[in-house]
């Protein structure tokens, strides 16, 4: 007789045919990686042989095949009926006595305690494979205790081979129903209902960026995160700095975690878990400490290295022994299959009324009629090309999700079911909006935009957008001058890093300050000077969880800068210190108490002049503290710094001295500090500025406006503004020539180099070191550089006689 039971200690990854993908992976980790410090709960498998014995004993094989043969494969109109009949056949069948005794004996023998609580998980032979995850297609049962409950749960797992979603998934992946078998993993229950649990990826799940470990977590059992019932905490860990034992968590995002799934306190075999409201104090607390995040991340590295491919995994923390455990690991199925040759970019061409917003899944844009539905039972109302709007999705939605143009959910995060399925389908999705089903009207036309960073927007009406396909494999990246990016939004960083580039020539931190911090730094330093009660409440809410309000500013700025530094590491990322104008600073929470009202902020109290002035000095010190953390504690010495709008050499020296007092000293840990060449004085006195700074970055917009005496905010004279005006070009050429003579680096940030091949040729022939482009202009800019290089080469060659 074939073995019905196999202990985890007897199983390896080569046993998929005997115990299914999930259990084979559990056995592999239990046997091979425990010595590396990874905790995995012990257990056993009810084998495929046991399943086939059960089916044969009850003579179900032909009946099940007949049901699957009779499927309506065009419209799947009888899917629900066929699935229900198949499951009923299995649930009504008899469990043979010898199989019952084998399962009970293993349960009594393998676990230490009498009548232990276990997790019972389905494990199919076509599951957790590189090309097909079958994630959530089959059932798992938690908090199972006792012989009777265990045998029922095993039979329910057998029946789950024929859930509607599993049947449809096999159809979509072209699996033969009669050749996919089920095993069941019976595993010691990790009491994460009294602790926490979650999911991890050994790459960034949106972009496929391979140097990130993404970990998410919720309080209680993990079903809430898998099903997308709640928005989890999220942590991003950078692999290269983790390996160096440096501070490696580059992002921490606090989720709402409004529900906690716990084990029932009574022996109720039908309802072994309860989903209850999370106490407010736990909602405001991260589920993992930094040390625990890094421990899981190190385990993830070990798992990925062992399997030699990107993986996703499930983890749990026991609330009684307070230990972390890996309870599942499988190949990541989306980016594992991708061969990135082309980059498709979307750009919204107009802005409309924002109905709601949430986490962006993917980077696309779509439009269609909203179909607001409560349950999968209403799926017949969903038409091809419509946008599903619902509280949350579960695997029960899967059979109809191929129809949709997009998905909007109230609940869930980037690792929820809706997010995972959207990635697999290549669909546009916005998850975790909290209010999508309330704000969006059934049947109205909406546009979903995930092309504006990590935040996905849902607009009213059908808006216009553009799509650009860039064949990156055919783009030749020149060695010199360097083609760099201009970037502001950390949410775009991993995606943009896939483009051909030499790093970041201009990182604007104003986006982080305005969108992720939101508060004027001086309002955090001098909170008592903020008198408006509503603003005080907003500040208190945003800084909750920080003992010191100033630490909120530093931490959020660190996360934003570190994310971009990681995305392009080890390439240079030149961070420009803040360059808001006074009217823009005043728009931040609490800002009006610290900013003067100026007639012309464009040439007023901005840039370097603010940094050493008492009106902003304390705010600049917070910026400096953040840069020191990113460079020295986190190891991102690819970060270089840049000072904007520096009017005089004396002013520049004041700023350099102030930064040095903060530990940001030129040359220390390879630190370079550049100056924006955007004022005529920077060009005319380049020799003196070169004594203070390590290089120059030409800001062609400001240099043009100050050369021509144009306020570029003035619509009346906007037509006169031209970066290619002769006077402006003369100063640009002068700056490049002087920098070359002084052996100082010199670059340019601006639109003209992508708009005009002639202008690019001027820069290249004059000897510029780098040109930074906005993302949508990068490929065109590189083409212009290559054309200019080719033209220069042809000019230098002697003509044939």
Secondary structure, DSSP 4 states (H G I P E B T S, - for coil): ---SEEEGGG--GGGHHHHHHHHHHHHHHHHHTGGGT-----EEEE-HHHHHHHHHHTT-HHHHHHHHHT--TTT-TTHHHHHHHHHHHHHTS---HHHHHHHHHHHHHHSSSTT-EEEEEEEETTSSBTTB--TTTS-EEEEEESHHHHHHHHHHHHHGGG-HHHHHHHHHTT--GGG--EEEEEEEPP-GGGSEEEEEESS-TTT--TTEEEEEEEEB-THHHHTT-SPPEEEEEEHHHHHTTS--EEEEE-----EEEEE-SS--SS--EEEEEPPHHHHTS-SS-HHHHHHHHHHHHHHHHHHTS-EEEEEEE-TTT--EEEEEEEE--SGGG----EEEEEEESS---EEEEEEEESS-EEEEEEEE-SSGGGGGGPPTT-EEEES---GGGHHHHTT-SEEEESS--TTSHHHHHHHHHT-EEEE--SSHHHHSPTT-EEEEE--SSSEEEEEES---EEEEEEEGGGPPPPSSSEEEEEE--GGGHHHHTTSS-S-EEEEETHHIIIIII-B-HHHHHTGGG---HHHHHHHHHHTTT-SSHHHHHHHHHHHHHHHHHHHHTTS-EEEEPP---HHHHHTSBTGGGT----S-GGGSS-THHHHTSTTTHHHHHHHHHHHHIIIIIS--TTEEEEE-S---HHHHHHHHHHHHHTT--TTGGG--EEEEE-SHHHHHTHHHHHHH-SEEEEEHHHHHHHHHT--TT-GGGGGG--TT-HHHHHHHHHHHHHHHHTT-EEEEESSHHHH-HHHHHHHHHHT-SEEEEEGGGHHHHHHHHHHHHHHHHHHHSPPP-
